[in-house]
Amino acid sequence: MFYTFKQNNSYGIFEYEENKYSIITIIEANNKKEAIKKAKELGIYFDGVDKGIDCPCCDDRWYNDPEVNDEPKIYKRSPKDFLKEAIKGLYFDDKPNVIIHYKNGGIETL
């Protein structure tokens, strides 16, 4: 299964870490617990407001309730279709907006 983690732009910015996470990070895993473990290994966290990292008005940067699909999807659409419809200015123009981590260790960036 594929678990899609969407980033909230806490403090009005999105964070990016090359080959780790972007605005949308999709992780292939056997179950949600495994996906969350991998997400944390990549630097994704779910308690930013409590730790004083994220803006309390904006809420946590990441949520631990990923979208779950049998293939990579963002709001039930393929990542490529989603990005075609993405609103300019809300997403990165100069770096990948989506990073997909496969169980075999492969990484795809879009």
Phi, psi and omega in degrees: 000157179245131184247119185259114178259125181252136184267135171272140182274068178302138186063017176079013179226152171261150177254151181219137174226116186310129179060015177240295181211158175217201181302320176233127179236126181246130183236126174276128182205165180284334181199172183298319181300317179293321179296317179294321177299313179297318179302314180297321177298330180279350180107004176281137181227160187236011185224039185296323179292314180300326181272357180078015180274320185254158181291124179296333177287324183274337182087181183299147178294320183237148176242144182266032176239067185293153170290138183240128180216165179275358173210165181301125180215152173229116185050046176068011177243157176297150179304320180295318178294319178301313183292331176297328183263356183298142182282122178304141179093341177266347183232166180294140173262339189246006178206165182300140177266339182229133173235128180247126178253120179265155181300330181282002179097351179291151179230133176239135178240140180227000000 
